[in-house]
Amino acid sequence: MKTIRTTLTVAGAALAMAVPLIGATSAPAFAASRDGVCDSGEFCYYYNSNEAGSVSDFTGSVSDLGATQPTCYDFKGAGAGQGLCVKNNAASVWNRTGHTVRVYFNSGYSGASQDFAPGAKGNLDATLKNNDASHQFLGGGGGGGNQSPVNDFDHGTRGFAADNCTAFAAYRIASRLGVPNFSNSWGGTTWGNAGNWANAARATGVTVNTTPTVGAIAVNDVHKVGHVAYVNAVYSDGSFDVEEYNWNNPLAYGTRSHVHVSDAQADFQWMLHF
């Protein structure tokens, strides 16, 4: 059940103002850039409708906004709602990033959602107002921040073999990368086995290179029939983490950390940026 917003008493308001000072000793990711001002390059929640009240600003995806202090992401800016957790308390947003940002009803990027295009501002719809739990920067262009791994697969096939790497990657493309109708025949070509995905991407105009970014689809075209995975984290040394199906765990979800772009059988050779 979602938390219902209650009115703060004077004493409660004073406590809420004090809490962020306590939380400062264990600030969550992106805290260094979160100052309660909606700057260019940030996605911002507002406590009230029509971009009013206290602001909470973000530079990347967050899989769980957190519901309790001192570990939740809170409203930083001056105004109504300052010090409260953002989860289940936001009414409007402003997307000042270059990515479409999707706000979700549930943690882990799941449940009902609402998309905000780059530059868009507006109120959360009736389902998500005061019921926001996570948000996702869509697309593989980078800048979205590393993402916590979560097995959110809906087990739909989208024309691929059930519970194979291709079906999972297709789900992530459809649910996170802004291509909701992606399938084995998307773009008028047959994507087929994972080893063919780089060629299919080129044929349909999808950017193909060797640069890993969060949200990219990693392609291995040298291992048997190939393999595809979703990049959820990238590191300064060029290595990256992936989420995948049917690699170490037959027909099941798994993750790997600090893999690379190389010709090795266990690595990846290409990155697809939808």
N, C-alpha and C positions, 0 to 999 in steps of 0.2 A: 504494500500500500504506500502511496506517495505521501510525503509529509505535507501537511497543510500549513500555509503561512499564518502565523499568529502575530498580533500586535504587541510590540515590546512595551513593557512598563518603563518608567524612568530608571529604576534600578537595573532592569534588564538591559536597557540601552547602554548604561554605563559599563556593564560587564562586557557587552559586545564590543565596545570601543577598546576595552583592555585586552581582549583575547588575541588580536593580531600581534601584540607585543610578545605574548607568550609563544605564539606559533613561529615567531621569527627565528627561533633557535633551530627549528626543524622544517624550514621552508621547502615546499615541493619544487619539482622541476620547473624551469622557466621563471622562478621567483626573482632572479636578478633583473629581469626586464619588466616585471610586473609592478607598475607604480601607480595604478589607478587613473592613468591618462590614456586615452585611446589614440595611440600614435600610428603613423603610417606603417604598414606591415603587420599590424596586429588585428586579431579578432576579439571583439569586446562584447561582454554581456552587460546589460543594464538592469538594475533592480526594478525600475518602473517601466511602463509602456512609453513608446515614442522617444526612446533614447534619453530617458530622464532617471534621476537618482544616482546612486553610487555605481561606479564602473569596475569591472574586473577584466583585465586585458591579458591576451594570450598570444604567443608566437608559434604555437604548434598544437598538434592533436593531444587530447587528453581522454583516456579510456574510462576514467572514473573521477568525477569532480570532487567526490568525497562529501559525506553528509555531516561530519562532526568536527569541531575544533579539537586540537590545534592542527590537524592534518589535512583539513579540506582546503580547497581553493576558495578564497573569500573575496568579497567586494572590497576593493582598496580605496576607491575614490571617495571624495566628500559627498555627503548627501544621504538620502534615505536608503537604508539597507547596509550602510558601511559596517564591515566586520562580520556580516552574516555569510554563511556558506553559499556559494553560487548554485550548488545542486538543489533543484526544486525551488529556486527562489528568483529566477530570472524571468523578465517579461519582454525584453526586446534586445536586439543586437545591432552591431555595426561591423561589417566585414571590410576592413581596410587592407586585406592581403591580396595577393595575386592569385589566390586559389578559391574555388568554390568550397565553402565550409558547410558540413552537414551536422546539425544538432540532433541528438538522439534522446528518446524517452528513457532508455535503459543504459546502464553502464556496459562497457564492452562493445560500443558501437552497434547496438541492436535496438529493436523495437521501432515504433513510429519515428519518423524523422522529418526534418524540414531543411531544405537547401537554401543557402544564401550565396549568390554570385559575388565575384570580386567587386567591391565598392558598394554593395547593397546594404541598406539599413532597413529595419522594420521590426514589427512586433512578432513574437512567437505565436503560432496558431493556438487555437483553443485546447488542443491536445498537449502541446508542449509548454504552454505558459505555466510557470511554477512547477514544471515537471521535466526539467532538463537534467540529464545525468552524464552525458559525454558529448564530445564533438570531434569531428574528423576533418582534417584538411585533405581534400580530394586531389587526385592527379599525381603524377610521378615527377613533377618538376623540381622537387626539392623544397627545402624551407619549411616543411610540414612538421619537422621534429620526429625523433624516434618514437615508435609505437610499442606499447606493451603487447606481447603475444597473447592471443585469445582464440580459442577454437569456437568460432561463431558460424561455422559452415552449416548451410541449410540442407545439404545433401542432394540438392537438385543436380541433374546431369547436364542440362543445357546442351544436349547433343553429344556429350562426351561419355566415356566409360565411368560408371558409378564409382565414387570414392577414389578415383584416380587423381593424380596431380593436376591434370588438365581441368577436371570438373571443379576442383577447389580453386584453382587460379581463375577460372571463368566466373565463379561466384564472387571472388574479390574484385574482379574487374567490374562486375555488374553492381556490386553493393558499395564499393568504396571509390572507384575510379571514374564515376560519372558516365558509365556506359550500361544503363540498366537492361538493355536488350541484347547484351553480348551473348553469343552462342557459337556453336561450331561452324555456323554458316555466316557469321557476322562479316559485313563488308563485301558480301558476294563471293567469298572464297571459302574453301574448306580448310579449317585450322588443323584438324586431325591430330596426329601424335605430337607430343611435345617437341620432338626434334624438328618439326616443320614450322613451329610458331614464329621464328625469326623471319622466315621467308614469307609467311602469311601476313605478318605485320608490315613488312616492306610493301607487299602488294596492296595493302589497304591504307597506306599512308601513315601508319603508326611509326613514331620515331624509334629507331633501333640504333643503339650504340653500346659502348662498353663502360659507361659511367653509372655506377650504382647510386640510386636515390631512393629515399623512402617512398613506397608506393609503386616502385617499378616491378615489373614481372621479369624475374631472372630465368634465362633459358639455357639449358644444357643440351647441346645437339651432338654430343660425342658419345654419350652413354646409352647403348642399346637403342631404344626407340626415343630417347631423350627424356628430359625432365623439366618441369617448370615449377617455380615457387614465387612467393610474395615477399618482397624486401620490406622488413619492418624496422630496421635500424642500420645506420651507416656510421663508420668510425673514421677518424682522421688518417689512419694508416691505409685506407682504401678497402679494408675488409667490411663485411656486412653480415647481418643476421637475416635468416629467412624463416617463414612459416610455410609448411608444405603438407602434402598428403602422399602416402604410398612411397616413402623413401626408406627411412630406417624402420618405420612402423607400417607393415603391410596393410593397405587400404584404410589407414588411420592417420590422424593428425600428428605432426611432429614439428620440432624446431631444430635449427642448427645455428651456431654462433661463429662469427669470424671466418666465414668462407670467402672466396676470392673469385675474381674474374681471371681465369687461366684456362689452359687446355687440359687440365687434369680431369679425370673421370668424375671426381666428387665435387668439382667446382662448376662454375657457370661461364659461358662464353659470350652471352649477349644480355642486354637489358632492353626491355620494351617499355616505352613511356607513353601511356594513353592520355 
